[in-house]
Amino acid sequence: MSQKEKKGNGLIHIYYGQGAGKTTNAIGLAIRAAGEGRRVDFVQFMKSGNSGEVTILETIADVHYRCAGEHPYIMSKGPAQIHYEHARKALKFAFAAIDRETDLLICDEVLDTILFKLLQKEQILDFMKRCKKKVELIMTGRDAPEEIIELADHAVELIQVKHPYYCGAIARKGIEY
């Protein structure tokens, strides 16, 4: 049994659903793990690296933040070439973290790459299998295919009951992003 298996590493967690809190849960785990001296690799998919958490994550010694760079939101016309490039680059960052034997690997919004067909579900399933029993993996996104849920050890669906956005409120920097 490897040292990581003895410490209980190598489980897969997913936070998914229409509700808020997926990234927030992942950030909380990153802070907790770093506070215990564990190496954390935090890779953001589908985001441009300019939300409030990035500034703080980059100041924590054991947290290694990676983002593939700025890109526009995917609008109703669908993804552009830059979105595919961003997803592939972010996945490359995540695979590199496995090779570095990180303790906790967070792939924020990686599940949305399947939703928007930027990456294939099979790619994510293979990635999950590479992490199993080696790297504690956290994945977030709006939707989780059944096969992803089955392979995960821990799955939490966040359900939005009410949100001020639907009453005309705008997203606030430092609160919603």
Secondary structure, DSSP 8 states (H G I E B T S, - for coil): --HHHHTT---EEEEESSSS-HHHHHHHHHHHHHHTT--EEEEESSS-S-SHHHHHHTTSTTEEEEE-------BTTB--HHHHHHHHHHHHHHHHHHHTT-SEEEEETHHHHHHTTSS-HHHHHHHHHHHTTTSEEEEEES---HHHHHH-SEEEE---S--GGGGT----TTTT-
